[in-house]
Amino acid sequence: MAAVVHGTVADGYEPVRDAFVRNFEELGEAGAAVAVHRDGRKVVDLWGGTTDPRDATAPPWERDTAVVVRSATKGLAAAVPHLLHQRGQLDLDAPVGTYWPEFKANGKERVLVRHLLAHRAGLPALDTPLTPEQLLDGAHTARALAAQAPEWAPGTAHGYHPHTYGWLLSALMRRATGGRGLGRWFADEIARPLGLDAWIGLPDAVAAAAAAPGSARIARVAEGAAPPPARGAVRTRPKRAVLDAWADPGSLTRRAFDVVLPHPDENDPAYRAAELPASSGVATARALSRFYAALIGPVGEELTGPPESEGRRLFTPATLTQARSQESEGPDRVLLVSTRFGLGYMLHGPAAPMYGPGSFGHPGRGGSLGMADPESGLALGYVTNTLHKSVTSDPRPQAILRALRAVVG
């Protein structure tokens, strides 16, 4: 489709704008935004398209349009336990049962907090899927996980926890913080101080603004047709084992992604308002980029302005090293490809390519991506309302990353 793209890029970053435009023209993009920070300065801030891929009369995407970012939420959520650890309020090497005694049932006594963050807890699925109504009840998800037996001996292997990752963190953080939910903690301690339009549980005031006639505040998401690979991308086909697993309702892959049946409506205001730290986060691209920029250094506001004070940095150097140090690597029991995880963050690799070898972050199934690369000083946020059948590597943010490599080197 013809693209009308708005926003600004710093001098030298014009190839990123070109790549973003091509995403609309060649890769089936309908509505999206991308932002990039380098060394704390915003160098790319672009948006375009429509707020609803299925409604030709929908308002156009605007500067502050936000959207559900699916599993890119995990990267936002992971900062909470890291900051609690940084403040001496959470021990990542403690058994989860230290904070959540009911969790110790059915062979989970030795599950450590770090196992939850590294997808090593053995709890990607439930014996009985929840209903969408049960999903919205945090007490119900906590009880289901406390009763669930692990799929493998915790700590001995890893497998992506697409949904239960968030339920586990939500229940743990509520107990470790004396009752303050992870979404509230994120809002109070991260989003508000940094001025982020990012939420893990959309507030009523933002939801009301989004519901106003003609509002472009929150874009609606919809499944889109799979696009061809971007120019220069490596063309690959999924392994037969992966295809078979997705086709088999009894496989661990399908059970992990079908842990709620029927699948919830991600455009439902109740879903957006729920504290689901693996999937229901709502954010702008600018917020994702600024968040990751603040993990690796102080952040500024303007395209060419100076970075702000050191107080705007979230992670100390030790916490940054902790977050992106490899905890899990090799065959993933859920995704059935080789994946790499730090503590709460995916790491650069063939299954989830980011900017470079030291990059960390988290994609959202269907297209969104938030990531940082400390070595180059880059942070990126890409959000879209056109959900393609990709889990960890979508051609649209990959096209942006290739343009950035050409610019930055």
C-alpha positions in Angstrom: 0.0 0.0 0.0 1.1 3.6 -0.5 2.6 4.9 2.7 2.2 8.3 4.3 4.9 8.5 6.9 5.3 11.2 9.5 8.0 12.1 11.9 11.6 13.0 12.0 15.0 11.3 11.6 18.4 12.8 12.5 20.9 13.5 9.7 22.3 10.3 8.4 19.4 8.1 9.5 17.4 8.6 6.3 17.9 4.9 5.3 15.8 4.0 8.3 12.9 6.1 7.0 13.3 4.5 3.6 13.1 1.0 5.2 10.0 2.0 7.2 8.3 3.2 4.1 9.1 0.0 2.3 7.5 -2.0 5.1 4.2 -0.4 4.1 4.8 -0.8 0.3 6.3 -4.3 0.3 5.7 -6.1 3.6 2.0 -5.7 4.3 2.2 -3.1 7.0 -1.0 -1.2 7.8 -0.2 0.9 10.9 3.1 1.1 12.7 5.7 3.3 14.4 9.4 3.1 15.0 11.7 5.0 17.3 15.5 4.7 17.9 17.7 6.2 20.5 21.5 6.3 20.3 23.6 7.2 23.3 20.5 8.5 25.0 19.4 10.8 22.1 16.4 10.1 20.0 17.5 9.8 16.4 14.4 8.2 14.7 10.8 9.0 15.5 8.4 7.8 12.7 4.8 6.7 12.4 2.3 6.0 9.6 -0.7 4.1 8.4 -4.1 3.4 10.0 -5.2 2.6 13.5 -7.4 -0.2 12.4 -6.3 -2.6 9.5 -9.9 -3.8 9.0 -11.6 -0.4 8.9 -11.0 1.9 6.0 -12.6 4.8 7.9 -10.4 4.4 11.0 -8.3 7.4 12.1 -4.7 7.6 10.9 -1.9 6.6 13.2 -0.8 9.7 15.1 2.4 10.6 17.0 1.1 9.2 20.3 -0.8 6.2 19.1 -0.1 3.2 21.3 -0.9 -0.5 20.6 -0.9 -3.9 22.3 2.7 -5.2 21.9 2.1 -8.8 22.9 5.4 -10.5 24.1 7.4 -7.3 23.9 5.6 -6.7 27.2 8.0 -9.3 28.7 10.9 -6.9 28.3 9.1 -4.1 30.2 8.0 -6.5 32.9 11.5 -8.0 33.4 12.8 -4.7 34.6 10.7 -4.9 37.7 12.4 -7.9 39.4 15.8 -6.6 38.3 15.2 -3.2 39.9 13.8 -4.9 43.1 17.0 -7.0 43.2 19.1 -3.9 42.5 17.4 -2.3 45.6 18.0 -5.4 47.7 14.3 -6.3 47.9 14.4 -9.6 45.8 16.8 -12.5 45.7 17.0 -13.9 42.2 18.6 -17.1 43.6 15.9 -17.7 46.2 13.3 -20.4 45.7 10.0 -18.9 44.4 8.3 -20.6 47.4 10.2 -18.2 49.7 7.9 -15.5 48.6 4.9 -17.6 47.4 4.6 -20.6 49.7 1.6 -22.2 47.8 3.8 -22.5 44.7 6.0 -25.2 46.2 3.4 -28.0 45.4 3.9 -30.8 42.9 7.7 -30.8 42.5 8.3 -27.0 42.3 10.1 -26.7 45.6 13.4 -26.0 43.9 12.2 -23.5 41.3 14.3 -20.4 41.7 13.3 -16.8 40.8 15.9 -16.8 38.0 14.3 -19.9 36.5 11.1 -18.0 35.9 13.0 -15.2 34.2 15.0 -17.6 32.0 12.1 -19.8 31.0 13.5 -22.8 32.9 10.7 -23.4 35.4 9.0 -26.1 33.3 5.6 -24.4 33.4 4.8 -23.2 29.8 1.4 -24.9 29.8 -1.4 -26.0 32.0 -3.1 -29.4 32.1 -6.4 -27.6 31.7 -6.5 -24.4 29.7 -8.1 -21.3 31.3 -11.1 -19.5 29.8 -10.7 -15.8 28.8 -12.7 -14.9 31.9 -10.4 -16.8 34.2 -7.4 -15.2 32.5 -8.5 -11.8 33.7 -8.6 -13.0 37.4 -5.0 -12.9 38.7 -5.9 -15.0 41.7 -7.1 -17.7 39.4 -3.9 -17.8 37.3 -1.8 -17.9 40.4 -3.8 -20.9 41.8 -3.6 -22.7 38.5 0.2 -22.3 38.4 0.6 -23.2 42.1 -1.2 -26.5 41.5 0.5 -27.3 38.1 3.3 -29.9 37.9 6.3 -28.9 35.7 6.8 -30.4 32.3 10.5 -31.0 33.1 12.7 -30.9 36.1 13.0 -27.2 36.8 16.4 -25.7 36.0 17.5 -28.6 33.7 16.2 -27.3 30.4 14.4 -24.3 28.9 11.3 -23.7 26.9 9.6 -20.5 26.1 6.7 -19.6 28.4 4.6 -17.4 26.1 1.8 -16.7 28.6 2.6 -18.2 31.9 5.8 -16.2 32.2 3.7 -13.2 32.9 1.3 -14.9 35.3 4.3 -16.3 37.3 5.9 -12.8 37.5 2.7 -11.2 38.4 2.0 -13.5 41.3 5.6 -13.4 42.5 5.9 -9.6 42.4 2.6 -9.1 44.2 4.0 -11.2 47.1 7.5 -9.8 47.0 6.2 -6.2 47.1 3.7 -6.6 49.9 0.7 -6.5 47.5 1.6 -3.9 44.9 1.0 -5.4 41.5 3.7 -5.6 38.8 1.7 -3.2 36.6 1.4 -0.6 39.3 5.1 -1.0 40.3 6.0 -0.5 36.6 3.8 2.6 36.3 5.0 4.2 39.6 8.8 3.4 39.4 9.5 3.2 35.7 6.9 4.6 33.3 6.0 7.8 35.3 9.6 8.9 36.0 10.7 8.3 32.4 7.5 9.8 30.9 6.7 6.6 29.0 3.4 6.0 27.2 3.6 2.3 28.2 1.3 0.3 30.5 1.0 -3.2 31.8 -2.7 -2.8 32.5 -4.2 0.1 30.7 -5.5 2.8 33.1 -9.1 3.9 33.0 -8.3 7.4 31.9 -6.3 6.3 28.9 -9.0 3.7 28.0 -11.6 6.4 28.1 -9.6 8.6 25.8 -9.2 5.7 23.4 -13.0 5.1 23.4 -13.8 8.6 22.3 -15.2 8.9 18.8 -12.4 9.4 16.2 -9.7 8.7 18.8 -6.3 7.4 17.5 -4.9 6.9 21.1 -5.0 3.1 21.0 -4.7 1.2 17.7 -6.7 -2.0 17.1 -4.8 -5.1 16.2 -5.7 -7.6 13.5 -4.1 -10.6 11.9 -2.5 -9.9 8.5 -1.4 -12.0 5.6 2.1 -13.3 5.8 4.4 -11.0 3.8 7.4 -12.1 1.7 10.8 -11.7 3.3 12.3 -8.2 3.1 14.9 -7.4 0.6 18.2 -8.9 1.7 16.6 -11.2 4.2 17.6 -14.9 4.4 14.8 -17.0 3.1 14.2 -20.0 5.4 11.4 -22.5 5.9 10.4 -23.8 9.3 11.6 -27.2 10.2 9.2 -30.1 9.7 9.2 -30.7 13.5 8.1 -27.1 14.1 5.3 -27.3 11.5 4.1 -30.7 13.0 4.1 -29.2 16.5 2.0 -26.3 15.5 -0.4 -28.6 13.8 -0.7 -30.9 16.8 -3.1 -29.7 19.6 -1.4 -32.1 22.0 2.1 -30.8 21.5 3.8 -28.7 24.1 4.2 -26.0 21.5 0.4 -25.7 20.9 -0.5 -26.3 24.6 1.8 -23.4 25.6 0.3 -21.0 23.1 -3.2 -22.3 23.7 -3.1 -22.0 27.5 -6.2 -19.9 27.2 -9.0 -21.2 25.1 -10.7 -19.7 23.2 -8.0 -17.1 22.6 -8.8 -13.8 24.2 -9.8 -10.7 22.2 -6.8 -8.4 22.3 -8.9 -5.4 21.4 -11.2 -6.0 24.4 -10.9 -3.1 26.9 -10.9 -5.7 29.7 -7.9 -7.5 28.2 -6.0 -4.3 27.8 -6.8 -3.3 31.4 -5.6 -6.6 32.8 -2.2 -7.1 34.4 -0.8 -9.7 32.0 3.0 -9.1 31.9 3.7 -11.5 29.1 1.2 -10.2 26.6 -1.2 -7.3 27.3 1.2 -4.4 27.5 0.2 -1.3 25.5 3.0 1.1 24.3 4.2 3.5 21.7 7.3 2.8 19.8 8.9 5.9 21.4 8.2 4.5 24.9 9.8 1.1 24.0 12.9 2.8 22.6 13.2 5.2 25.5 12.7 2.4 28.0 15.6 0.3 26.5 17.7 3.5 26.2 17.3 4.0 30.0 18.3 0.4 30.7 21.8 1.0 29.1 22.4 4.7 29.9 20.9 8.1 30.6 18.3 9.3 28.1 17.4 12.6 26.6 14.4 13.9 24.7 15.2 15.7 21.5 16.8 14.4 18.3 20.0 16.3 18.8 19.7 17.4 22.5 22.1 16.3 25.3 21.3 13.3 27.4 19.7 14.0 30.7 21.2 13.4 34.2 22.5 10.0 35.3 19.3 9.7 37.4 17.4 8.8 34.3 19.3 5.5 33.9 17.4 2.5 35.2 20.0 -0.3 35.5 23.4 0.0 37.2 26.2 -1.6 35.1 26.0 -4.7 37.3 22.3 -5.1 36.8 22.7 -4.6 33.0 25.3 -7.4 33.0 23.0 -9.6 35.0 20.0 -9.0 32.7 21.8 -9.9 29.5 24.1 -12.6 30.6 23.1 -15.9 29.0 21.1 -18.2 31.3 19.5 -20.5 28.6 20.8 -21.6 25.3 20.1 -24.4 22.9 17.1 -26.4 21.9 13.9 -24.8 23.2 11.3 -27.3 24.3 8.4 -25.1 23.2 9.7 -23.3 20.1 11.7 -26.3 18.9 14.5 -24.1 17.6 17.7 -22.9 19.4 17.0 -19.9 21.5 19.0 -17.8 23.9 17.7 -16.1 27.0 19.2 -13.9 29.7 17.1 -13.1 32.8 13.8 -11.9 31.3 15.3 -10.9 28.0 15.9 -12.7 24.7 19.4 -12.5 23.4 20.6 -12.0 19.9 20.8 -15.2 17.9 19.4 -16.9 14.8 16.0 -17.3 16.3 15.7 -13.7 17.5 18.2 -11.6 15.5 18.7 -8.1 16.9 21.3 -5.5 16.2 24.4 -7.4 17.2 26.0 -10.1 19.4 25.5 -8.1 22.6 21.9 -7.1 22.0 19.0 -8.0 24.3 15.3 -7.3 24.3 12.1 -9.0 23.4 10.0 -9.4 20.3 6.2 -9.6 20.3 4.6 -12.3 18.3 3.3 -10.8 15.1 5.8 -7.9 14.7 6.6 -5.7 17.6 10.2 -5.4 19.0 12.0 -3.6 21.8 15.7 -4.0 22.2 19.0 -2.4 23.2 22.6 -2.9 22.1 25.0 -1.5 24.7 28.0 -1.7 22.5 26.6 0.6 19.9 24.5 2.6 22.3 21.3 1.8 20.3 17.8 1.3 21.6 14.8 0.5 19.3 11.1 0.3 19.6 8.9 -1.0 16.7 5.2 -1.4 17.1 2.5 -2.5 14.6 -1.2 -3.3 14.5 -0.8 -5.8 11.6 0.0 -9.1 13.2 1.9 -11.5 11.0 2.6 -15.2 11.7 6.0 -14.6 13.3 7.0 -15.4 16.8 10.5 -14.1 17.4 11.7 -12.7 14.0 9.4 -10.5 11.9 10.7 -9.1 8.5 9.5 -5.5 9.3 11.7 -4.7 12.3 14.4 -6.8 10.7 14.4 -4.4 7.8 14.8 -1.5 10.2 17.7 -3.3 11.9 19.5 -3.8 8.6 19.1 -0.1 7.8 20.5 0.8 11.2 23.5 -1.5 10.7 24.2 0.3 7.4 24.0 3.7 9.1 25.9 3.0 12.3 28.2 0.3 11.1 
